[in-house]
Amino acid sequence: MRPNGSDSQTVAEGSDPAWSPHGRYLAYNREWIGDSQQHCGTSYGCSEIWRVAVDGAAGELQLSPSSLFAESSDWSPDGRQIAFDGRPNPTYRGMDIYVMLAEGGTATRVTRSRADEEDPSWSPDGTRIAYSSHGPNPNRDSPDIYVMNADGSDQHAITTGAAFDYSPDWAPDGQHIVFQRQYRGASPYWPNNEIVVMNPDGTGLRRLTTTTRLDDGQPVWSPDGTQILFVRDNGNVPRLFVMNADGSGVKRLITHEANSPAWGGAGH
């Protein structure tokens, strides 16, 4: 759809879309359950990263191998690589970050942990990747935001504490990272998720939304860095909202259910 919520259309069946930098392709997650034995060669299913041309000029293309349960893809700024999180099968304990060429093929594992490491986001200069991780302790409840070099070196946390931090997204100018933080809610049965922004070194944390009976999450920057697209859930239906980068001007874009937003590289 367009940034104002109009002209919504279906281009593929899947979830977690990610625009290529030039706006020609969408990478997305495709999961196989019922017919998994025929497609995946296993009875427990598989999840793969696929690609489709938005203009319909080319058909869908499988990028990641069926042997790797893959999700949450993100393109490198030059469009040559795709980062994603994955594991050998759905029952394997611990997700890791992988990187592969944009045309698919062999995926290189860049993190190695028994804990879950997910939601990769490339820095605008392509040298670093932000992601969420439980750290070296697989039994730790609260994930933090981590940053590493694109080759997997220098992995370090930039948030710490009891809050649950997910879904980082790097600002187009490289000066900030926006993410989803789960605060303790008024009720233990209603956790409170909000949108938070910080500097890439973890300093300057600033809460952008304050909605005690709503969940705000899955934030992504607009290509020019002036707005943030996110999902707001009232406990019944998650919908797409947009706000200015400072948290002002919150506006609902569509009335029907939606998740996993992505903003096109050219404002698509």
C-alpha positions in Angstrom: 0.0 0.0 0.0 1.0 3.7 -0.2 2.3 5.5 2.9 -1.1 7.1 3.5 -2.8 3.7 3.7 -4.4 3.6 0.3 -4.0 1.2 -2.7 -3.5 -1.9 -0.6 -2.8 -5.1 -2.7 -1.5 -8.7 -2.3 1.8 -9.6 -4.0 2.6 -12.9 -2.3 1.5 -15.3 0.5 3.8 -14.9 3.5 4.8 -12.8 6.4 7.6 -10.4 7.7 8.2 -8.5 4.4 11.4 -6.6 3.7 11.9 -4.2 0.8 15.0 -4.3 -1.2 16.9 -0.9 -1.2 15.9 0.0 -4.7 12.2 -1.0 -4.1 12.0 -3.7 -6.8 11.7 -6.8 -4.6 10.2 -7.9 -1.3 11.8 -10.7 0.7 9.4 -12.4 3.0 8.9 -15.5 5.2 7.0 -18.5 3.8 6.1 -21.3 6.2 5.0 -24.8 5.3 3.0 -26.9 7.7 0.3 -29.1 6.3 2.1 -30.2 3.1 5.5 -30.0 4.7 6.6 -33.6 3.9 6.4 -33.1 0.2 8.0 -29.6 0.1 10.4 -29.7 3.1 11.1 -33.4 3.3 10.2 -33.4 7.0 7.1 -33.9 9.0 7.7 -30.9 11.4 7.5 -28.3 8.6 9.9 -25.6 7.4 10.1 -21.9 7.1 12.0 -20.2 4.2 13.0 -16.7 2.9 11.5 -16.1 -0.5 11.6 -13.1 -2.9 9.1 -11.6 -5.2 9.2 -8.7 -7.7 6.6 -6.1 -6.7 5.7 -5.3 -10.3 5.0 -8.9 -11.1 7.7 -9.0 -13.7 9.3 -12.1 -12.1 7.8 -15.0 -10.2 8.5 -16.0 -6.6 12.0 -17.3 -5.8 13.1 -19.4 -2.8 16.3 -17.9 -1.3 17.1 -19.9 1.9 17.4 -23.7 2.0 14.5 -25.7 3.2 16.8 -27.4 5.7 17.1 -24.1 7.7 14.0 -22.8 9.6 14.4 -19.1 8.5 12.5 -15.9 9.5 12.8 -12.1 9.8 14.8 -11.0 6.8 16.5 -7.7 6.2 18.4 -6.5 3.1 21.9 -5.0 3.2 22.0 -1.3 2.1 23.7 -2.2 -1.2 21.1 -4.9 -1.9 23.6 -7.7 -2.3 23.0 -9.6 0.9 20.1 -10.6 3.2 20.4 -11.2 6.9 17.8 -13.3 8.7 17.4 -15.4 11.8 17.2 -19.2 11.6 17.7 -22.6 13.2 18.1 -26.2 11.9 14.4 -27.1 12.7 11.4 -25.7 14.6 12.3 -27.7 17.7 15.9 -26.7 17.9 16.7 -24.5 20.9 18.2 -21.2 20.0 17.9 -18.9 16.9 21.0 -17.5 15.2 21.6 -14.7 12.7 22.6 -15.8 9.2 23.7 -13.9 6.1 23.3 -15.0 2.4 23.6 -13.4 -1.0 20.4 -11.7 -2.3 20.1 -14.4 -5.0 20.0 -17.1 -2.4 22.1 -20.1 -1.8 24.4 -21.0 1.1 23.8 -19.0 4.3 26.6 -18.1 6.6 26.0 -18.3 10.3 27.3 -15.2 12.0 26.2 -15.8 15.6 26.5 -19.0 17.6 24.4 -19.2 20.8 22.1 -21.5 22.6 19.9 -18.5 23.2 17.5 -16.8 20.7 19.1 -14.1 18.5 16.5 -12.6 16.2 15.3 -9.5 14.2 18.4 -8.4 12.3 18.6 -4.8 11.0 21.6 -3.6 8.9 23.2 -0.2 9.7 22.9 2.2 6.7 26.6 1.9 5.9 26.4 -1.9 5.8 29.1 -2.5 8.4 27.0 -3.5 11.4 23.8 -5.4 12.3 21.5 -4.7 15.2 19.5 -7.6 16.6 17.7 -8.9 19.8 19.3 -11.5 21.9 19.0 -13.3 25.3 22.8 -13.1 25.5 24.9 -16.2 26.4 22.3 -17.5 28.9 19.5 -19.5 27.1 17.5 -19.5 30.3 17.4 -15.7 30.7 13.9 -14.3 30.3 14.5 -10.8 29.0 16.1 -10.2 25.6 18.3 -7.1 24.9 19.3 -5.2 21.8 22.8 -6.2 20.6 25.0 -4.8 17.8 27.8 -6.6 16.0 29.9 -6.2 12.9 28.4 -7.6 9.7 30.8 -10.6 9.9 29.6 -11.5 13.4 32.6 -10.0 15.3 32.3 -7.6 18.3 28.9 -8.7 19.6 27.8 -6.6 22.5 24.6 -5.5 24.2 23.5 -1.9 24.0 20.5 -2.3 26.3 20.4 -4.2 29.6 17.9 -4.8 32.4 14.7 -6.5 33.1 12.7 -5.1 30.2 12.1 -7.2 27.1 13.7 -5.4 24.0 12.8 -6.6 20.5 12.6 -5.6 16.8 15.4 -3.0 16.4 15.4 -0.9 13.2 18.3 1.4 12.3 17.5 5.0 11.2 18.4 5.9 7.6 21.0 8.4 8.8 22.6 5.9 11.2 22.2 8.1 14.2 19.4 6.2 16.1 17.9 2.8 16.6 14.2 2.4 17.3 12.9 -0.7 19.0 10.0 -2.3 20.9 10.3 -2.5 24.7 8.0 -4.5 27.0 7.4 -2.6 30.3 5.6 -4.1 33.3 1.9 -3.3 32.8 -0.8 -2.5 35.2 -1.8 -6.2 35.2 0.6 -9.2 35.0 -1.7 -10.6 32.3 -1.3 -7.5 30.1 2.3 -6.6 29.4 2.8 -3.1 28.1 4.8 -2.7 24.9 6.0 0.7 23.8 8.2 2.2 21.1 11.6 3.5 22.3 14.5 5.2 20.4 18.2 5.4 21.4 21.6 6.2 20.0 23.5 3.3 18.4 25.7 3.0 21.6 22.6 2.6 23.8 22.7 6.1 25.3 19.9 8.7 25.0 17.0 6.3 25.5 13.7 8.1 24.8 10.2 6.6 25.0 8.1 7.6 22.0 4.7 6.1 22.9 2.9 5.8 26.3 -0.2 3.6 26.0 -0.9 1.7 29.2 -3.8 -0.4 27.7 -2.4 -0.8 24.2 0.6 -2.7 22.8 2.9 -0.7 20.4 5.6 -2.6 18.5 7.4 -3.7 15.3 8.6 -0.1 14.5 10.3 0.8 11.2 11.6 4.1 9.9 10.4 5.9 6.8 13.1 6.2 4.1 13.7 9.9 4.9 13.8 9.2 8.7 11.0 11.7 9.5 8.4 9.1 10.5 8.0 5.7 12.1 5.5 3.0 11.1 4.4 0.6 13.8 1.7 -1.8 14.9 -0.8 -0.9 17.7 -2.8 -3.7 19.3 -5.8 -3.1 21.5 -6.0 -6.7 22.6 -8.3 -7.7 19.8 -7.0 -6.4 16.5 -3.5 -5.2 15.6 -3.5 -2.3 13.1 -0.9 -0.1 11.4 -0.1 3.4 12.7 2.4 6.0 11.8 3.9 8.8 13.8 6.6 11.5 13.5 10.1 10.5 14.5 9.7 12.4 17.8 6.5 10.5 18.8 4.0 13.2 17.8 1.3 13.1 15.2 0.1 9.4 15.8 -2.3 8.4 13.0 -4.0 5.1 12.1 -3.4 4.1 8.5 -5.9 1.2 8.0 -8.8 -0.3 9.9 -8.2 -4.0 9.1 -5.8 -6.3 10.9 -2.1 -6.0 10.0 1.3 -7.0 11.3 5.0 -6.9 10.3 5.1 -3.6 8.4 7.9 -2.6 6.1 8.5 0.8 4.4 9.7 0.8 0.8 13.2 2.1 0.1 11.8 4.7 -2.3 8.7 5.6 -0.2 6.6 2.8 -1.8 
